[in-house]
Amino acid sequence: MTDRTAGIESDIEMTRNRMGEGIEAIGEKFRPERIKQQTKDAVSRKTREAGASLWRTAKENPVPTAIVALGLALLFKARSKQRNGTGENVAHDTAEKAKRTGHRLQNFFERNPVIAGAGAVVVGAAVGALLPSTEKENRIMGHTRDELVREAKDIASQAQDTFKEQTRGGSYGTR
C-alpha cells in the first residue's frame, strides 16, 4: 500500500466515523420519547405563560373581568337549570329579569340625574383607563396622565360606593 492509498483509506474511515456520529445525533433528535417530552414541555410552558397573561390582564382590568365572570356565572346557572329539567323557560326568565333591571335602572336615573351623570363620567373614565396609552401620549402627558388615571379610579370607586348605598334596600328614588 502506498502512502497515498493509506491516506485515502484513513480519510474514508474518518468520514465514516463522522457520518456515523451525525446519523446517531439525528436519530437522537428524532427519537419519539424525546419529541414527546419536548412537546409536553412546550405545551406546559405555553399554558403557564397563557395563564399568567390571563391573570395579569384580569388584575389590570377588574371591571371587564367582573362582567365576564358574571356572564359566565349566569351561563352556567342557566345550563344547570336546563340539565335539571327546570330550564324550559330559562330564556324567558332571563329576558324578564333583564327587562325588570332595565326599568329599575331607568327609574333610578330619572330620579337621580346627578348620579346618572356621575355614572357616565365614571364609565367614560373607566373606558379611557382601559385603553392602552400611546408613546406620544406618554411623552406629552407622562406623570400627569398617571395622576389623572389614579384620580379617575378613586372617583369611580367613590361613585360605585355611593351607587351601592343609594340602591341598597330599594332606597333608590329618594333624594
TAKA-V346347 format. One record per residue. N is the residue number from 1. SS is DSSP state (helix for helix, strand for strand, loop for the rest). NEAR is the number of other C-alpha atoms within 10 Angstrom. Layout:
BEGIN
n:N ss:SS near:NEAR
n:N ss:SS near:NEAR
END
This chain:
BEGIN
n:1 ss:loop near:5
n:2 ss:loop near:7
n:3 ss:helix near:8
n:4 ss:helix near:9
n:5 ss:helix near:10
n:6 ss:helix near:11
n:7 ss:helix near:11
n:8 ss:helix near:12
n:9 ss:helix near:12
n:10 ss:helix near:12
n:11 ss:helix near:12
n:12 ss:helix near:12
n:13 ss:helix near:12
n:14 ss:helix near:12
n:15 ss:helix near:12
n:16 ss:helix near:12
n:17 ss:helix near:12
n:18 ss:helix near:12
n:19 ss:helix near:12
n:20 ss:helix near:12
n:21 ss:helix near:12
n:22 ss:helix near:12
n:23 ss:helix near:12
n:24 ss:helix near:12
n:25 ss:helix near:12
n:26 ss:helix near:11
n:27 ss:helix near:11
n:28 ss:helix near:13
n:29 ss:helix near:12
n:30 ss:loop near:12
n:31 ss:loop near:11
n:32 ss:helix near:11
n:33 ss:helix near:11
n:34 ss:helix near:12
n:35 ss:helix near:13
n:36 ss:helix near:12
n:37 ss:helix near:11
n:38 ss:helix near:12
n:39 ss:helix near:12
n:40 ss:helix near:12
n:41 ss:helix near:12
n:42 ss:helix near:12
n:43 ss:helix near:12
n:44 ss:helix near:12
n:45 ss:helix near:12
n:46 ss:helix near:12
n:47 ss:helix near:12
n:48 ss:helix near:12
n:49 ss:helix near:12
n:50 ss:helix near:12
n:51 ss:helix near:12
n:52 ss:helix near:12
n:53 ss:helix near:12
n:54 ss:helix near:12
n:55 ss:helix near:13
n:56 ss:helix near:11
n:57 ss:helix near:13
n:58 ss:helix near:14
n:59 ss:helix near:11
n:60 ss:helix near:12
n:61 ss:loop near:14
n:62 ss:helix near:12
n:63 ss:helix near:14
n:64 ss:helix near:15
n:65 ss:helix near:15
n:66 ss:helix near:12
n:67 ss:helix near:11
n:68 ss:helix near:12
n:69 ss:helix near:12
n:70 ss:helix near:12
n:71 ss:helix near:12
n:72 ss:helix near:12
n:73 ss:helix near:12
n:74 ss:helix near:13
n:75 ss:helix near:12
n:76 ss:helix near:12
n:77 ss:helix near:14
n:78 ss:helix near:19
n:79 ss:helix near:15
n:80 ss:helix near:13
n:81 ss:helix near:15
n:82 ss:helix near:14
n:83 ss:helix near:10
n:84 ss:loop near:9
n:85 ss:loop near:9
n:86 ss:loop near:12
n:87 ss:loop near:16
n:88 ss:loop near:10
n:89 ss:loop near:12
n:90 ss:helix near:15
n:91 ss:helix near:11
n:92 ss:helix near:11
n:93 ss:helix near:13
n:94 ss:helix near:13
n:95 ss:helix near:12
n:96 ss:helix near:12
n:97 ss:helix near:12
n:98 ss:helix near:12
n:99 ss:helix near:12
n:100 ss:helix near:12
n:101 ss:helix near:12
n:102 ss:helix near:12
n:103 ss:helix near:12
n:104 ss:helix near:16
n:105 ss:helix near:15
n:106 ss:helix near:13
n:107 ss:helix near:13
n:108 ss:helix near:20
n:109 ss:helix near:17
n:110 ss:helix near:13
n:111 ss:helix near:15
n:112 ss:loop near:16
n:113 ss:helix near:11
n:114 ss:helix near:11
n:115 ss:helix near:18
n:116 ss:helix near:17
n:117 ss:helix near:12
n:118 ss:helix near:16
n:119 ss:helix near:18
n:120 ss:helix near:12
n:121 ss:helix near:16
n:122 ss:helix near:21
n:123 ss:helix near:14
n:124 ss:helix near:14
n:125 ss:helix near:18
n:126 ss:helix near:18
n:127 ss:helix near:12
n:128 ss:helix near:13
n:129 ss:helix near:18
n:130 ss:helix near:15
n:131 ss:loop near:8
n:132 ss:loop near:8
n:133 ss:loop near:12
n:134 ss:loop near:9
n:135 ss:helix near:10
n:136 ss:helix near:9
n:137 ss:helix near:11
n:138 ss:helix near:13
n:139 ss:helix near:9
n:140 ss:helix near:11
n:141 ss:loop near:13
n:142 ss:loop near:13
n:143 ss:helix near:11
n:144 ss:helix near:11
n:145 ss:helix near:15
n:146 ss:helix near:13
n:147 ss:helix near:12
n:148 ss:helix near:14
n:149 ss:helix near:17
n:150 ss:helix near:13
n:151 ss:helix near:13
n:152 ss:helix near:20
n:153 ss:helix near:16
n:154 ss:helix near:13
n:155 ss:helix near:17
n:156 ss:helix near:20
n:157 ss:helix near:13
n:158 ss:helix near:13
n:159 ss:helix near:17
n:160 ss:helix near:16
n:161 ss:helix near:12
n:162 ss:helix near:13
n:163 ss:helix near:16
n:164 ss:helix near:12
n:165 ss:helix near:13
n:166 ss:helix near:18
n:167 ss:helix near:16
n:168 ss:helix near:10
n:169 ss:helix near:8
n:170 ss:helix near:11
n:171 ss:loop near:11
n:172 ss:loop near:19
n:173 ss:loop near:14
n:174 ss:loop near:10
n:175 ss:loop near:7
END
